[in-house]
Structure formats: C-alpha cells, structure tokens
Amino acid sequence: MTTVGSGQAWAARQSAYRAAVQRRVLTVLTAGQVLGGMGVGLGVAAGTLVAREMSGSDTIGGLAQTSAVLGAALIAVPAARLSAGTGRRAALTFGYGMGALGALVAALAAALGSWPLFLAGLLLFGGASAAGYAARYSATDLSRPGHAARDLSIVVWASTGGAVLGPLLAGKTDALGGHAGIYLLATAVFALATLGIFVGLRPDPLQVARLGSDRGEIPPDRSLRTGLRVLGRSPSARVAVMAITVSHTAMVALMSMTPVHLDHGGAGLGAVGVVISLHIAGMYAFSPLVGWCADQFGHVPVLLGGQILLALAAVVAGPAAPGSVAQAAAGLVLLGLGWSCGIVAGSALLTESVPVDLRPSVQGLSDLLMNGGAALGALLAGAVVAALSYAALSALLLLLALPMGTLLLFARRLAEP
C-alpha cells in the first residue's frame, strides 16, 4: 500500500510540475509569437513590392516571397536537428536570430537599391517564419491527451496582434523611414523575440516531455530520414503532412501575388497593408475555435473544411479586378481561414500520430516539405501572373485544394491515430 501510495503521490507531483511548465511555455511562446508575427507581417506586406520596385519586374517581385519561404524551408532542417539534440529553446533562438540577421541584410539592400542582396536577406529572414512554425509544435510537447490542437492553436492565435499590426505599420514606416526602415523595425522585433525565447523558455518543454517518455534515456535520432520512415509506417502522419503542405502552398501562392495585382490597379502600400492584415487575421484570429473543433470533432473533418475554404477563396479572389481591394480582401480572409484549418488540425494530427522522441524529425520534415512546396508555389505564382493572369493563378489553387479535399473525404476513416 505504501508503494502504491508513494507511486500515486509521485505521479501527482509530476503531473502538477508538467502543468506548471506548460503554462510557462505557453506564456513565453505567446510573447514570442506576437513579436515574430509583427516582424513577418512587415516583411510580407512590403517584400513583393520592394523587390518589384528595385528590379522593375513582377517576376522578381514574386521571388521576394519565394526567397522568404525557401529560407524557412532550409532553416527548418538545422532547427529540427537542434530540437532533437538540444531542445526547443535552441531551435527557436536560432530561427529568430537568423530572421533578425536577414532583416538587417534586407534593410541594407533596400538602402543600396540592390535587389539580389535584398533576396539574399529575405532568405535568412525566413528563419523567423521557421521559428514561428516550430513554436506551434513546442506548445504540444506537454499537452494533456486530447488537448494538443487547443494548445497549439493558442500559440498560432498569439500571432494575430503582431501579424495584423505589422502590415499596417509597413505603410507608416515606409513613409517615415523608407523601405530600409521597415526592415530595421523587423530586425528589432526579431531580436527581442530571440532574447525572450533564450531567457524565458526554461525548462525546455521537449526535454521535460522526454523525462516522462518510456524511451527518455534513448538518444534522439536527429535524421530527417527517420521522419521519412515514420511517415511510411503511419497513414495518419502522411495525411497530416500532405494537408499541411497543400494548405500552406496554396495560401502562399495566392497571397504572394495579391499585392502585385492590387498595385496594378493603383492600390498603394497602405491599402495593400489593410488587405494583408485582414488575411493574417483570417489565418490566426479564429485558430482557438479551429483547435477546439479539431479536438472535439476530429482532425480530418476540420482538414476537409479547410480545403473547402481554400477552394472558396480561389473562387472569390480570382475574378477580382486589379485594384479591387474589397473583393481581394474577402478572398484572402477565406484563404487565411482555410490555412488555419489545415495548419492547426494537421499539426495536431501529426503530433498525436508520432512518439515524443521521434517528433522533432517528423515535424522538421513536415516544415521542410510545407515551406519547400510554398517556395515552389510562390515561384510559379509570379510566373503565372506575369505570363497569364491573377485569375489563372486562382484557378491553379483549385487544382490543389479539390484533390486534397477528395482524398480527405475518402481517407477519413484511416487518418486518425
């Protein structure tokens, strides 16, 4: 009886400790996401137009978003290795630090009028996005069973304020300090996020989670090949990664060329900032509701709803005339909502499909595929708009969303872990 009672007391202490650490983790991650979201929002609103202005080419303008997303994909790989070997704190600090360095390079490039240097800076700038995406997984390491989507959605939702404010500040900062001022401000907020994560994310949530794992004494495998093997064995993990990749690729492709489409109709950076802010609000503001629905009704139904919203976004935004701010905004709000469903429900499904010691490798592979697909989507988006039209780009979005939705419809019984 004494042994049983001692075991129960130890389990109760461990549970209370994990809950206390989780509250601290969510607080620190929330603060980091506000700052990181603001910096990323500044870059998203201005990047395409700044690159286009410096180069005189719509195609180069599209490469701005491609560079940032490709940077996020590339930086996700060493970040995943850091998570697996050292913990979440090192990975997030690295990502935000690279973002700060990239923003500083972009500011220098804007001052010099060098679009090649600007694209190089945005490649490093993508590290902040990689950190923001990795933070959502950090929120789930100590989640109670059945609460991963809700905890994850809190961190996603935390980006709302900063990410909406960022594009709105872009126009005002540009008027006061020019293009370089936008990226100097992004440098400052990324530096604050780096410092906050480095100081505040103690103890590390992944390390605490491993203490409670049956395999906690086994050295973690850092290889992305491990992630491929896990995906090969887990249907639910495969469905999650596919839905995440399609959702992010579709979102980035359409969003990246909307500023150029609006600019062709005479909309200024201020109007573009409003549209992007509404889009980002759609991405983040309703994520707690999305997380609750995913935990209550299942991940796959929410993923299916996300693909339907992405298809509706293409139908609404596609026919918008150049400069049609209201119609473009409506389409991009739907686009953001569809993305939220895909990222929140997909990330939670992936997390719950994989043992804790294998999560960093699988999550890193997912972020690599997600951002790699989005980089390709942004690259193709610029070429499609330049050669054809914004409406043609929207039609291609349907070719992504509808097949994925059909797959989810038929795979719904096999997808849950």
LOMARVEX-544773 format. One record per residue (C-alpha): x negated, y negated, z; chain. Coordinates in Angstrom, 2 decimals. Layout:
<atoms>
ATOM        u        v        w  ch
ATOM        X        Y        Z   A
...
</atoms>
This chain:
<atoms>
ATOM        u        v        w  ch
ATOM     0.00     0.00     0.00   A
ATOM    -2.85    -2.33     0.86   A
ATOM    -4.44    -1.65    -2.51   A
ATOM    -1.16    -2.28    -4.31   A
ATOM    -0.56    -5.46    -2.35   A
ATOM    -4.09    -6.69    -2.99   A
ATOM    -3.69    -5.98    -6.70   A
ATOM    -0.44    -7.90    -6.87   A
ATOM    -1.95   -10.85    -4.99   A
ATOM    -4.95   -10.89    -7.36   A
ATOM    -2.64   -10.78   -10.39   A
ATOM    -0.58   -13.65    -8.96   A
ATOM    -3.72   -15.75    -8.42   A
ATOM    -4.91   -15.02   -11.94   A
ATOM    -1.54   -15.96   -13.39   A
ATOM    -1.47   -19.23   -11.42   A
ATOM    -5.04   -20.01   -12.50   A
ATOM    -4.29   -19.38   -16.18   A
ATOM    -1.17   -21.55   -15.96   A
ATOM    -3.15   -24.41   -14.38   A
ATOM    -5.88   -24.15   -17.02   A
ATOM    -3.25   -24.07   -19.78   A
ATOM    -1.69   -27.30   -18.51   A
ATOM    -5.10   -28.99   -18.57   A
ATOM    -5.86   -27.57   -22.03   A
ATOM    -2.61   -28.87   -23.48   A
ATOM    -3.22   -32.31   -21.95   A
ATOM    -6.75   -32.59   -23.37   A
ATOM    -5.75   -31.23   -26.77   A
ATOM    -2.78   -33.61   -26.91   A
ATOM    -5.01   -36.64   -26.32   A
ATOM    -7.49   -35.41   -28.91   A
ATOM    -4.74   -34.88   -31.47   A
ATOM    -3.43   -38.42   -31.04   A
ATOM    -6.86   -39.85   -31.81   A
ATOM    -7.69   -37.33   -34.52   A
ATOM    -4.31   -37.82   -36.17   A
ATOM    -4.84   -41.56   -36.30   A
ATOM    -8.22   -41.20   -37.99   A
ATOM    -6.99   -38.63   -40.50   A
ATOM    -3.92   -40.76   -41.22   A
ATOM    -6.15   -43.74   -42.01   A
ATOM    -8.17   -41.68   -44.47   A
ATOM    -5.16   -40.04   -46.14   A
ATOM    -3.42   -43.34   -46.79   A
ATOM    -6.46   -45.09   -48.22   A
ATOM    -8.70   -42.39   -49.70   A
ATOM    -7.00   -41.80   -53.03   A
ATOM    -6.51   -45.50   -53.77   A
ATOM   -10.03   -46.48   -52.68   A
ATOM   -11.64   -43.78   -54.85   A
ATOM    -9.43   -44.75   -57.78   A
ATOM   -10.28   -48.44   -57.39   A
ATOM   -14.02   -47.78   -57.24   A
ATOM   -14.04   -45.34   -60.15   A
ATOM   -11.20   -46.66   -62.33   A
ATOM    -9.93   -43.09   -62.75   A
ATOM    -6.79   -41.34   -61.48   A
ATOM    -8.65   -38.04   -61.63   A
ATOM   -11.41   -39.33   -59.35   A
ATOM    -8.70   -40.72   -57.10   A
ATOM    -7.30   -37.21   -56.77   A
ATOM   -10.78   -35.94   -55.91   A
ATOM   -10.71   -38.01   -52.72   A
ATOM    -8.09   -35.75   -51.17   A
ATOM    -9.80   -32.71   -52.68   A
ATOM   -13.08   -33.64   -51.02   A
ATOM   -11.50   -34.10   -47.59   A
ATOM    -9.56   -30.82   -47.79   A
ATOM   -12.55   -28.91   -49.18   A
ATOM   -14.61   -30.28   -46.33   A
ATOM   -12.03   -28.98   -43.87   A
ATOM   -12.24   -25.54   -45.51   A
ATOM   -16.04   -25.41   -45.43   A
ATOM   -16.34   -26.72   -41.87   A
ATOM   -13.71   -24.21   -40.70   A
ATOM   -16.28   -21.42   -41.23   A
ATOM   -19.00   -22.59   -38.80   A
ATOM   -16.26   -23.82   -36.45   A
ATOM   -14.81   -20.29   -36.34   A
ATOM   -18.25   -18.86   -35.60   A
ATOM   -18.69   -21.35   -32.78   A
ATOM   -15.28   -20.41   -31.37   A
ATOM   -16.09   -16.71   -31.47   A
ATOM   -19.53   -17.09   -29.93   A
ATOM   -19.19   -20.04   -27.54   A
ATOM   -15.53   -21.01   -27.27   A
ATOM   -13.05   -23.59   -28.49   A
ATOM   -14.77   -26.60   -26.92   A
ATOM   -17.92   -26.28   -29.04   A
ATOM   -15.92   -25.76   -32.23   A
ATOM   -13.63   -28.76   -31.72   A
ATOM   -16.52   -31.02   -30.68   A
ATOM   -18.40   -30.00   -33.82   A
ATOM   -15.41   -30.66   -36.07   A
ATOM   -14.55   -34.10   -34.72   A
ATOM   -18.25   -35.02   -34.68   A
ATOM   -18.57   -34.17   -38.36   A
ATOM   -15.44   -36.21   -39.04   A
ATOM   -16.96   -39.24   -37.32   A
ATOM   -20.16   -38.89   -39.37   A
ATOM   -18.15   -38.54   -42.58   A
ATOM   -16.04   -41.62   -41.82   A
ATOM   -19.22   -43.61   -41.23   A
ATOM   -20.64   -42.49   -44.60   A
ATOM   -17.33   -43.36   -46.29   A
ATOM   -17.44   -46.85   -44.74   A
ATOM   -20.95   -47.36   -46.10   A
ATOM   -19.88   -46.11   -49.53   A
ATOM   -16.89   -48.47   -49.57   A
ATOM   -19.15   -51.38   -48.73   A
ATOM   -21.56   -50.41   -51.53   A
ATOM   -18.82   -49.58   -54.04   A
ATOM   -20.23   -46.07   -54.63   A
ATOM   -17.50   -43.52   -55.31   A
ATOM   -19.90   -40.48   -55.37   A
ATOM   -21.13   -41.39   -51.88   A
ATOM   -17.53   -42.02   -50.84   A
ATOM   -16.50   -38.49   -51.91   A
ATOM   -19.51   -37.08   -50.05   A
ATOM   -18.40   -38.92   -46.92   A
ATOM   -14.87   -37.55   -47.27   A
ATOM   -16.31   -34.04   -47.47   A
ATOM   -17.69   -34.48   -43.95   A
ATOM   -14.56   -36.44   -42.96   A
ATOM   -12.66   -33.17   -43.47   A
ATOM   -14.28   -31.87   -40.29   A
ATOM   -11.75   -33.86   -38.27   A
ATOM    -8.90   -32.11   -40.08   A
ATOM   -10.60   -28.76   -39.44   A
ATOM   -10.75   -29.62   -35.74   A
ATOM    -7.11   -30.69   -35.69   A
ATOM    -6.01   -27.42   -37.27   A
ATOM    -8.24   -25.38   -34.93   A
ATOM    -6.75   -27.20   -31.93   A
ATOM    -3.37   -25.60   -32.62   A
ATOM    -4.90   -22.18   -32.06   A
ATOM    -6.67   -23.37   -28.93   A
ATOM    -3.25   -24.14   -27.47   A
ATOM    -2.20   -20.47   -27.75   A
ATOM    -5.14   -18.73   -26.07   A
ATOM    -3.46   -18.85   -22.65   A
ATOM     0.18   -18.91   -23.75   A
ATOM     2.66   -16.70   -21.96   A
ATOM     4.16   -13.93   -24.10   A
ATOM     6.83   -15.32   -26.41   A
ATOM     5.70   -18.94   -25.94   A
ATOM     2.86   -19.21   -28.47   A
ATOM     4.91   -21.16   -31.03   A
ATOM     6.13   -23.65   -28.45   A
ATOM     2.66   -24.29   -27.00   A
ATOM     1.21   -24.59   -30.49   A
ATOM     3.97   -26.97   -31.54   A
ATOM     3.23   -29.31   -28.63   A
ATOM    -0.29   -29.86   -29.95   A
ATOM     0.98   -30.27   -33.51   A
ATOM     3.60   -32.74   -32.29   A
ATOM     0.92   -34.74   -30.45   A
ATOM    -0.49   -35.79   -33.81   A
ATOM     2.72   -37.70   -34.56   A
ATOM     1.91   -41.03   -32.95   A
ATOM    -1.64   -41.32   -34.22   A
ATOM    -0.93   -39.89   -37.65   A
ATOM     2.03   -42.21   -38.24   A
ATOM     0.16   -45.22   -36.87   A
ATOM    -2.95   -44.52   -38.97   A
ATOM    -1.44   -45.19   -42.42   A
ATOM     0.36   -48.26   -41.10   A
ATOM    -2.94   -49.59   -39.76   A
ATOM    -4.67   -48.87   -43.06   A
ATOM    -2.95   -51.77   -44.82   A
ATOM    -3.59   -54.22   -41.98   A
ATOM    -7.21   -53.12   -41.53   A
ATOM    -7.83   -53.34   -45.27   A
ATOM    -6.53   -56.91   -45.29   A
ATOM    -8.79   -57.88   -42.38   A
ATOM   -11.96   -55.90   -42.96   A
ATOM   -11.71   -54.41   -46.43   A
ATOM   -11.97   -50.74   -47.33   A
ATOM   -15.05   -50.29   -45.15   A
ATOM   -13.11   -51.49   -42.11   A
ATOM   -10.60   -48.66   -42.50   A
ATOM   -13.31   -46.03   -42.22   A
ATOM   -15.17   -47.82   -39.43   A
ATOM   -11.96   -47.65   -37.40   A
ATOM   -11.66   -43.94   -38.25   A
ATOM   -15.28   -43.45   -37.09   A
ATOM   -14.43   -44.98   -33.72   A
ATOM   -11.33   -42.88   -33.07   A
ATOM   -13.07   -39.65   -34.14   A
ATOM   -15.96   -40.47   -31.81   A
ATOM   -13.50   -40.91   -28.93   A
ATOM   -11.84   -37.60   -29.77   A
ATOM   -15.25   -35.88   -29.81   A
ATOM   -16.13   -37.30   -26.40   A
ATOM   -12.73   -36.40   -24.92   A
ATOM   -12.94   -32.76   -26.04   A
ATOM   -16.57   -32.41   -24.92   A
ATOM   -15.88   -33.77   -21.45   A
ATOM   -12.33   -32.58   -20.87   A
ATOM   -11.96   -29.09   -22.34   A
ATOM   -13.38   -27.28   -19.31   A
ATOM   -12.92   -24.42   -18.64   A
ATOM   -12.76   -23.19   -22.20   A
ATOM    -9.34   -21.58   -22.90   A
ATOM   -10.70   -18.81   -25.11   A
ATOM   -13.29   -17.82   -22.53   A
ATOM   -10.60   -17.71   -19.84   A
ATOM    -8.38   -15.62   -22.10   A
ATOM   -11.20   -13.15   -22.68   A
ATOM   -11.59   -12.65   -18.93   A
ATOM    -8.10   -11.18   -18.92   A
ATOM    -8.69    -9.06   -22.02   A
ATOM    -9.36    -5.34   -21.87   A
ATOM   -12.26    -6.00   -24.23   A
ATOM   -13.53    -9.06   -22.42   A
ATOM   -17.02    -7.56   -21.92   A
ATOM   -17.46    -6.72   -25.63   A
ATOM   -19.47    -9.33   -27.57   A
ATOM   -17.10   -11.07   -30.01   A
ATOM   -17.51   -10.45   -33.74   A
ATOM   -18.12   -13.77   -35.50   A
ATOM   -17.92   -12.47   -39.07   A
ATOM   -15.14   -13.55   -41.41   A
ATOM   -15.39   -10.00   -42.81   A
ATOM   -13.80    -8.94   -39.54   A
ATOM   -10.89   -11.21   -40.38   A
ATOM   -10.51    -9.53   -43.76   A
ATOM   -10.45    -6.10   -42.13   A
ATOM    -7.79    -7.23   -39.66   A
ATOM    -5.65    -8.64   -42.47   A
ATOM    -5.99    -5.33   -44.29   A
ATOM    -4.53    -3.49   -41.28   A
ATOM    -1.81    -5.96   -40.22   A
ATOM     1.17    -6.72   -42.50   A
ATOM     2.36    -9.45   -40.16   A
ATOM    -1.03   -11.19   -40.21   A
ATOM    -1.10   -11.03   -44.02   A
ATOM     2.36   -12.57   -44.32   A
ATOM     1.37   -15.31   -41.88   A
ATOM    -1.81   -16.24   -43.77   A
ATOM    -0.02   -16.25   -47.13   A
ATOM     2.77   -18.50   -45.84   A
ATOM     0.31   -20.89   -44.16   A
ATOM    -1.80   -21.14   -47.33   A
ATOM     1.16   -21.73   -49.66   A
ATOM     2.72   -24.31   -47.34   A
ATOM    -0.48   -26.30   -46.93   A
ATOM    -1.46   -26.11   -50.61   A
ATOM     1.97   -27.32   -51.76   A
ATOM     2.01   -30.13   -49.23   A
ATOM    -1.47   -31.45   -50.03   A
ATOM    -0.99   -31.22   -53.81   A
ATOM     2.16   -33.35   -53.87   A
ATOM     1.18   -35.71   -51.08   A
ATOM    -2.27   -36.45   -52.53   A
ATOM    -0.90   -37.89   -55.78   A
ATOM     2.12   -39.74   -54.38   A
ATOM     0.07   -42.87   -53.55   A
ATOM    -1.19   -43.00   -57.15   A
ATOM     2.35   -42.51   -58.51   A
ATOM     3.65   -45.33   -56.33   A
ATOM     0.71   -47.55   -57.23   A
ATOM     1.54   -47.15   -60.93   A
ATOM     4.91   -48.74   -60.17   A
ATOM     3.39   -51.68   -58.34   A
ATOM     3.77   -50.50   -54.74   A
ATOM     0.99   -51.88   -52.56   A
ATOM    -1.06   -50.19   -49.85   A
ATOM     1.44   -51.35   -47.22   A
ATOM     4.36   -49.58   -48.97   A
ATOM     2.21   -46.51   -49.54   A
ATOM     1.35   -46.53   -45.84   A
ATOM     5.05   -46.52   -44.92   A
ATOM     5.74   -43.54   -47.22   A
ATOM     2.77   -41.58   -45.88   A
ATOM     3.76   -42.44   -42.29   A
ATOM     7.27   -41.07   -42.87   A
ATOM     5.78   -37.98   -44.47   A
ATOM     3.49   -37.42   -41.49   A
ATOM     6.43   -37.94   -39.13   A
ATOM     8.20   -35.15   -41.00   A
ATOM     5.11   -32.96   -40.56   A
ATOM     4.71   -33.46   -36.84   A
ATOM     7.68   -35.09   -35.11   A
ATOM    10.01   -32.08   -35.22   A
ATOM     7.36   -29.43   -34.54   A
ATOM     8.60   -28.71   -30.95   A
ATOM    12.02   -27.86   -32.40   A
ATOM    10.35   -25.72   -35.05   A
ATOM     8.32   -23.93   -32.36   A
ATOM    11.39   -23.31   -30.22   A
ATOM    13.27   -21.87   -33.22   A
ATOM    10.33   -19.62   -34.08   A
ATOM    10.20   -18.22   -30.54   A
ATOM    13.98   -17.85   -30.30   A
ATOM    14.94   -16.58   -33.76   A
ATOM    11.72   -15.13   -35.12   A
ATOM     8.79   -16.43   -37.11   A
ATOM     9.84   -15.13   -40.52   A
ATOM    13.25   -16.88   -40.69   A
ATOM    11.53   -20.19   -39.89   A
ATOM     8.87   -19.49   -42.54   A
ATOM    11.64   -18.82   -45.06   A
ATOM    13.35   -22.09   -44.13   A
ATOM    10.04   -23.86   -44.69   A
ATOM     9.77   -22.61   -48.26   A
ATOM    13.32   -23.78   -48.95   A
ATOM    12.43   -27.25   -47.67   A
ATOM     9.30   -27.35   -49.84   A
ATOM    11.40   -26.50   -52.89   A
ATOM    13.89   -29.25   -52.00   A
ATOM    11.01   -31.70   -51.64   A
ATOM     9.94   -30.97   -55.20   A
ATOM    13.49   -31.45   -56.48   A
ATOM    13.89   -34.80   -54.70   A
ATOM    10.43   -36.30   -55.28   A
ATOM     9.84   -35.05   -58.81   A
ATOM    12.30   -37.34   -60.65   A
ATOM    11.21   -40.44   -58.69   A
ATOM    10.20   -43.32   -60.96   A
ATOM     6.78   -44.93   -60.38   A
ATOM     7.13   -47.34   -57.51   A
ATOM    10.36   -45.75   -56.25   A
ATOM     9.42   -45.95   -52.59   A
ATOM    12.73   -44.74   -51.09   A
ATOM    13.05   -41.61   -53.24   A
ATOM     9.39   -40.72   -52.82   A
ATOM     9.72   -41.17   -49.06   A
ATOM    12.75   -38.86   -48.90   A
ATOM    10.91   -36.18   -50.86   A
ATOM     7.83   -36.46   -48.70   A
ATOM     9.82   -36.21   -45.46   A
ATOM    11.23   -32.90   -46.73   A
ATOM     7.72   -31.90   -47.74   A
ATOM     6.49   -32.61   -44.22   A
ATOM     9.30   -30.61   -42.62   A
ATOM     8.58   -27.63   -44.87   A
ATOM     4.90   -27.83   -43.97   A
ATOM     5.75   -27.92   -40.26   A
ATOM     7.80   -24.74   -40.52   A
ATOM     5.02   -22.98   -42.41   A
ATOM     2.16   -24.06   -40.17   A
ATOM     3.84   -23.70   -36.76   A
ATOM     5.66   -20.41   -37.36   A
ATOM     2.84   -18.96   -39.48   A
ATOM     0.12   -19.84   -36.99   A
ATOM     2.11   -18.41   -34.08   A
ATOM     2.83   -15.20   -36.03   A
ATOM    -0.86   -14.84   -36.89   A
ATOM    -1.93   -15.40   -33.27   A
ATOM     0.52   -12.83   -31.89   A
ATOM    -0.50   -10.28   -34.54   A
ATOM    -4.18   -10.16   -33.53   A
ATOM    -6.02    -9.15   -30.29   A
ATOM    -7.62   -12.07   -28.46   A
ATOM   -11.22   -11.03   -29.22   A
ATOM   -10.55   -10.96   -32.96   A
ATOM    -8.54   -14.16   -33.17   A
ATOM   -11.31   -16.68   -33.96   A
ATOM   -12.48   -14.69   -37.00   A
ATOM    -8.96   -14.24   -38.36   A
ATOM    -7.93   -17.80   -37.58   A
ATOM   -11.11   -19.15   -39.18   A
ATOM   -10.43   -17.09   -42.29   A
ATOM    -6.87   -18.41   -42.37   A
ATOM    -8.06   -22.02   -42.16   A
ATOM   -10.66   -21.36   -44.86   A
ATOM    -8.00   -19.96   -47.21   A
ATOM    -5.49   -22.65   -46.27   A
ATOM    -7.85   -25.56   -46.89   A
ATOM    -9.53   -23.90   -49.87   A
ATOM    -6.14   -23.47   -51.52   A
ATOM    -5.23   -27.05   -50.68   A
ATOM    -8.51   -28.35   -52.14   A
ATOM    -7.81   -26.49   -55.37   A
ATOM    -4.22   -27.79   -55.30   A
ATOM    -5.36   -31.39   -54.88   A
ATOM    -7.89   -30.99   -57.69   A
ATOM    -5.28   -29.57   -60.05   A
ATOM    -2.76   -32.19   -58.93   A
ATOM    -4.97   -35.01   -60.16   A
ATOM    -5.49   -33.31   -63.50   A
ATOM    -1.76   -32.53   -63.93   A
ATOM    -0.66   -36.08   -63.16   A
ATOM    -3.34   -37.53   -65.44   A
ATOM    -2.51   -35.19   -68.33   A
ATOM     1.25   -34.76   -67.82   A
ATOM     3.23   -36.46   -65.06   A
ATOM     4.14   -36.55   -61.40   A
ATOM     7.35   -34.67   -62.27   A
ATOM     5.29   -31.85   -63.79   A
ATOM     3.32   -31.61   -60.56   A
ATOM     6.57   -31.30   -58.59   A
ATOM     7.70   -28.50   -60.90   A
ATOM     4.47   -26.62   -60.16   A
ATOM     5.25   -26.91   -56.44   A
ATOM     8.40   -24.88   -57.09   A
ATOM     6.23   -22.16   -58.61   A
ATOM     4.51   -21.85   -55.25   A
ATOM     7.48   -22.13   -52.89   A
ATOM    10.05   -19.92   -54.63   A
ATOM     7.93   -16.75   -54.97   A
ATOM     6.72   -17.10   -51.38   A
ATOM    10.30   -17.51   -50.19   A
ATOM    11.34   -14.41   -52.14   A
ATOM     8.50   -12.42   -50.58   A
ATOM     9.54   -13.53   -47.09   A
ATOM    13.13   -12.59   -47.81   A
ATOM    12.18    -9.02   -48.72   A
ATOM     9.37    -8.62   -46.19   A
ATOM    11.22    -9.95   -43.15   A
ATOM    11.60    -6.52   -41.52   A
ATOM     7.90    -5.75   -41.82   A
ATOM     6.42    -9.12   -40.93   A
ATOM     6.91    -9.41   -37.18   A
ATOM     4.20    -7.82   -34.99   A
</atoms>
